[in-house]
């Protein structure tokens, strides 16, 4: 007698009786309420919080495939981008008579400066942009940081708004090293959004 691929009995209590994986039955006893995960790599069964999803395994994206686009232009190949960080400050409020916890209320949201690193080439676009700021001509530009998958397809895109450079750093030059000469530019901006 053939059984269905899986039998989930009494889903309200989150019991999983049998799970068929590649013609093998795996008996799984009572699972904890609300907090359980079963992940296998052969057929990528994912059961989380009582819901099941069957399909291809979704691997995380690798961090070395990305592009930086400023005002619609791909501005060279950057070797590193940091500062993709958003933090909401909280204010702690102690309520009289409540000793079990402290209330934490949201305040202001802060965005870290973006730090872009790339090998120096003949292009001096970033240098000139920073020199304009030094000379009092602040030109704000918006752009994107684009994360690619292993095949080069765009998967995530973060938009930074109204940025301008506040710091430029040239390479550390050493006669006994053959490393690439790196320039660093630090940008302040008015927020990051997922586009």
C-alpha positions, 0 to 999 in steps of 0.5 A: 500500500502506498502512502502519501509523501507525508502525513501530518496528523493533528496539525493543531497540536503540531505532531508529525507522525511520518515523513517519507524521504526518498522511500525511507520512513522517518518517524518523528515523535512529538515536536515542541509547540511553536518552535520546531524546524526540520530541514533536509537537504535531499528534497529540501523539506522545510517545516517551520512553525507548523507550515510546510513548504516543499521545493528547491533548497534556497542557499544564502547568497554569497557576499562577493557578488555585488555592484555599486550604482551611483546616479544610474552609473556602475562606478567601477568594481568595488572590492568591499562595501560596509555600513549597510546597517540601520539601527533604531534607538530605544528609550528605557522606561521603568514603570513603578510596580512592574519589576519583571521588565523594563519598557523599551520604546522606539526613538530615532533610527540611525543609518551608518555611513557607507564605506566603499573600497576599490582599486585605484584606476584612471577614473577619478570620479570619486576623488573629484566628488569629495574635492567638490565637498571640500570646496563647499559644493555639496552635490548629493547623489542617490544610488544602489548597492546590488547583491547578485546570485551565483549566476549574476542575476540581481537578487537584492537592491538597497537604495541609499538616498542623498549621499555625499562623501565625507572622507576619502582615503588613498592607498597605503604605499609599500615598496615590499608589497604587490597588493592592489592600491585601494581607495576608500570613500565614506558616504553619509546619506539620508537612509537605506531602503530595500528597492 
